[in-house]
Amino acid sequence: MGLFDFVTAAGSKLGGKIWDLTHDEVDITKPKEISPEQLNELRAKSISENIKESEVNVEGLSVVVDGEEVILKGKVKSREAYEKLALVAGNQHGIGRVNCQLVIDTPVPVSTVSSQPESTVSPEPESTFYTVKSGDTLSKIAKQFYGDASKYPVIFEANKPMLTDPNKIYVGQNLRIPPQ
């Protein structure tokens, strides 16, 4: 299990998604109140849709939102998928914490199981999470973490499809920085 903290005021806003989800041929001149429970359900639905759009495979996905916290459950094949899904959920406007209870189901090769004790099988290295600050660029972040600004494509690729353009990052957004 992992807990990840995020900036609640950052992230993709539901905006039109909430409108679409809450209004079916409604008079748009009259405001509609949304209860906290409805907002939780809408955020959970939006996060689920964003996860589907991310094309990261997850088995038995469960997304539960309670205020600023989201709980993710299910099974993924790698640490990379685990980390990407935490970012998809956490980079949603209004989400301040992701309680990632996803199980990483990495099959161990038969040769490894039979020839090495369990303690020598090394787990996948964890990525670093970085919160974008004012003035940051992917090149600047790459220089900070890898010592080489030209390695920005590594960060860009690690955060696809959340990032669609290496020049479009925003303050408060969390990025996955894979190990070197």
N, C-alpha and C positions, 0 to 999 in steps of 0.2 A: 504494500500500500504506500502511496506517496501523496503528500500534501503539497500543493503548489499555490503560491500566493500571486495575485495579479492586481493590477490597478483597475478598480471598478469603473472609473470614468473613461478609461481607454477602451479600445476594442471596437469591433464592428457593431454598429447600432442596429437594433431590430427595425426601427422606423417603419418603412413600408411593409415589412413582414408582419409586424403587429397589426397594422391597419388591415392588411389582407386577411389575417387570421381572425380578426374580431368583427369585421364588418361584411355582411352579406347584403348587398342592395339596401344599405342604410342611408338615411338622409344625412349627408356629410356636413350639413350646417349645424347639427346637434352633436355636442361632445358625448363621448361614451366613456363611462368609468370602467376601470379595470381593477379587479380585486387583486390583492397580493397572490392569492392562489392561482388566479388566471394568469398573472404575469409569470409565475413559476412554471406553469404548464406551457406558456408560449415560449419562454426561454428554453425549456427542455426540448420542445419541438424544433425550435430554430437550431439548437446545438446538434440534435439528431440529424437534421437536414444538412447542416454544415459538415458533419462527419461523413455522411453519404457522399457529398460532393467532393470530399477530400480524397476519396478512393482508397483510403486506408482500410484494409480488411479487418473487421472485428466480428467475432462470433458472439451471439447472445447479448447484444448491446442493450444496456439499461442506462438511461439518463434521468436523474432525479435532481431537480433544482429546489433549493430551500433558501429563498432570499438571495444572498450574494454567494452562496456555496452550491456547487454542482458535484454530484457523486456519479462517477462513471464506473460501470461494471461490465464485464465481458471478458473475452479471451482474444489476445492478439499473438502474432507470431514472433515479434521482435521488440527489443527495447526501443528501436527507432519508431515503430508504430505506436507504442505506449506513450512515448514523449510527444509525438505529433498530435495524438488525440487529446492529451492534456492541454496542449497549446490551442487546438481548435476550440475547446470548451472555454479555456481561460481568456482567450482574446475576444470574448463576447462582452459587449458593453453591459455593465452591471454585475459581472461575475468577479468576485474578489478572491475566491479560493476554489481550487479543484481538488477534491478528494478522489484520487485516482486508485480505484480498487481493481483495475484491470489485471488479469493474470497473463503473464508472458509464457506462452507455450512453445518453447523452442525445442524442437526435437534434437536429441543428442545422437550423433552418428554412432552406429553399432561398434565400429572399431574403437571409438573413444571410450565407450562404456566398458568394453571387454578388456582394453589394454591399460587404462589409467584409473587410479582411484578417483572417487568423486571430488575430492578436495583439489585435484590438479586441473579440473575442467574449469577454465576461467570464464566468468560471465561476460556478456557484452559490456563494453565500457559505457558509462553514462555520459550524456551530453551535459553541457553547461547551459543554463538558461540565463538570458541577458535581457534586461528591460531597456528599451530604446530611450535615449535622452535627447534633449534638444541639441541639434548640430550633428547628430550621428548620421553616418552613411554606412552601407555595408562594407565599403573599403576601409573606413576608419575602424570599424568593429573587427574586421579581419586582421588589420595591423595590430590591434590590441591583443587578440587571442592567438594569432598565428605568427605574428612578427612580419607579415607580408600582406600589404593591402591588395595585391593582385589575387589573393585567395578568396575574395568576396564571393565568387560563384559557389564555393563549398557551402557557405552559409545560405545563399539563395536557394540552392538545390535542397538543402536540408529542411527548408521551411516551405517548400512547394506542397500543395497548391495554395497554402495560406498567403504566400507572396506570389504575385503574378508579374511583378516588375521589380528589378533590383533597385530602382530609384524611388520606389513607393513604400517607405516604411514610416511609421508615425510614432510620436512620443507616447510612451506608456505601453507600447506593443511589446510582447515578449517573444524572443526569438530563441531557437534551438541552435546551439553552437556545438557541432559534433567534435569529438576528440580528434587530435591530429593523427 
